[in-house]
């Protein structure tokens, strides 16, 4: 295994499925899109509206804790104030409380079934909870009733692709392009769908068209980077990821890919910074956690073992949350065998990995070899 390459369980392909919806924004009353007109609800409680506006103000000032508190007060006073529930759901998602975020966004959608921002946010949370099929279902229902809901349609392409329904994703992306010819977001999603099907040339042609758009999009640059990775051009990929992060500083997928490229190049301290930047925005990101552990591991030496201990702690914390996490299981085993000289601690991890990993997983042969060498 060449220097700088993260172990196969944390590979470039982990990040080829990325979010096209982008960052979610807070709204005040009437601020989100509603394709079929605003929901017909009774007048909002004035006190609830005041608390909601205080929450939005606190969020804009960077005081997330206070913002969540005020928004919780708002929905307690007026359970039908869907804008407050939407804002609360977005903030909870940003802090990693995905289960609560999903609950608030579902309640917001119940009160405002025509609000496109709400359904897109709900779908994104479901995807982050590894429920791409659930995201696809809620978006499919929405677009059936809202023919011109472009953002929801593009989010649906992402969800279908992540759930393995590539042909449907391609068909849905083409539907968007019929409604909005040359849309860069739709072209990027279509390119990603063809890339998932192994059609690199087609994906490259599509993203070249998207890159011609005057309105530059982070998702377009990010997709171009993924295609460059598939071509084996790490340097060009890195340039595209940098541009994506400049266009959208909260683009965690671009930073995740930047970190992976740096990791493969052996630039461990720079990789660490990128993975930490991802976790600052999305603290529940498992891939960034595994990447950060690998970057720390790369900075350790025989005489400098603290990075190894930090990497071990990160991986064990992830496994406490998700005991069958493949990448964390395998990388912790590698840490024990190659760096901490604790092969007996690696043995149960390698066994678990071989129990869970698909037969075609690229790390299986290496895991078997290592396991056979442990008494």
Secondary structure, 3 states (H helix, E strand, C coil): CCCCCCCCCCCHHHHCCCCCCCCCCCCCCCCCCECCCCCCCCCCCHHHHHHHHHHHHHHHCCCHHHHHHHHHHHHHHCCCCHHHHHHHHHHHHHCCCHHHHHHHHHHHHHHCCCEHHHHHHHHHHHHHCCCHHHHHHHHHHHHHHCCCCHHHHHHHHHHHHHCCCHHHHHHHHHHHHHHCCCCHHHHHHHHHHHHHCCCHHHHHHHHHHHHCCCCCCHHHHHHHHHHHHHHCCHHHHHHHHHHHHHHCCCCHHHHHHHHHHHHHCCCHHHHHHHHHHHHHHCCCCHHHHHHHHHHHHHHCCCCCCHHHHHHHHHHHHHHHHCCCCHHHHHHHHHHHHHHCCCHHHHHHHHHHHHHHCCCCCCCHHHHHHHHHCCC
